[in-house]
Amino acid sequence: MKVIHSRDAIQNHWEQNSSLSSIRYVFVSSRSETLRNQLSKLLFDTGLTVEEIRSDVNYRDLARGDEWTIWNLFFHAGYCTAIQDPSNPTKFLLKIPNDEVRQTLKAE
């Protein structure tokens, strides 16, 4: 068995991800207290409930700062997971999947 040795430390994938710059831009440019409270709830609480998850998110929607667009971007970029509500199939609970993602987002 061959073992590959590297002098470089393993990098945090999420810190190197290009979608992080889009997410950072949205939160820095947003003046929405609601959006900031929702992010705090996602990071420090039990999760965030959203009404829908769509795959047709685009940057024009993102530039408008629509909350559903931002949370859809979070989901599709892998920064959160979605658990479908069994009693309402259009509702989802978004959660941060692991501590590596949580720490990266907290640092932002």
N, C-alpha and C positions, 0 to 999 in steps of 0.2 A: 504494500500500500504506500502510495506517495503522499506526502504531507506538504502542503504549500504553506510556507511561512511568509508573513508580510510584516514589514516594519510599521506600516500605516495602521492606525486604529480604525476600527469599524465605525463608519459615519452613520449618524442618524438619518435614515432615508427621508423622513418628513421635513427635516431642515433643508435638504437639498432639492426638494420637490418644487417645480416651477409654479404649480398652482398656489403655493403659499404666498407668492407675491401678489396674485390677484386677490386673494382673501385679505391680505394685509391692506391693500389699497382700499378695498370696500370698507373695512372697519376704520381706517384712518380718515377717510373722506366722509364717512357717515356722521351725521349729527343726531342720529336717532337714538334716544335713550332706551327705547324699547328693544332695539337691536342689541345694544350693549348688555341690557338686562337678560336677554335671551341667551347671549353667549355665556354670560356668567352662570346662568342656570344650567347650561349644557356642560360647562367645565367643572362646576363645584357642587352641582345638585344631582338629582336622579335622572336627568335627561330633559329633553324638550319635545313637546308634542306638536306635530305639524299636520296640516290637513291633507296634503298631497305630496307625492314625489313624482316628478316628471323628468323625462329624458330630453325634452326639447328646450333646455335652458340655453340662452345665448348671451353674448356680452352686452348687447343692447339692453336686455332685461337687467343684467347685473349693474350697468351704469345708472339705471333708474333707482337702484337701491331697494328693489322689491324684496321684502323679507323672505318670501317663499323661494325666490331665486337664489338667495344667498345660502339658505339651508339645503337646497337642491345641489348647489355647487359643493358644499361641504360633504354631502353624501356621495356624489359621483366622483369626487377627488379622493375619497377614502378616509376623510378626517372623522367620519362618524358612521355608525351602523344604524339601520332602521329596523325596528320591530313593529310588525303590522298588528294593529288592534284587532283581536278576533271578533269583537262585536261590531266594529265599523271598519271595513276593508279599505277605506280611503284615508284613515288616520294612522299615523306612524309615530312611534317614540324614537327620537334620535338619541344616541348615546355615543360617547367617546369610546373607541374600541380597546384602547390600552394606554398605559402610562406614558409610553414614548410619544404618542400623539398628544396626549394631555399636556405634557411638559413643554412640547414644542409650541402649542397654542398659547399656553400661559406666558411663555417668554415673549410672545408677540405683543 
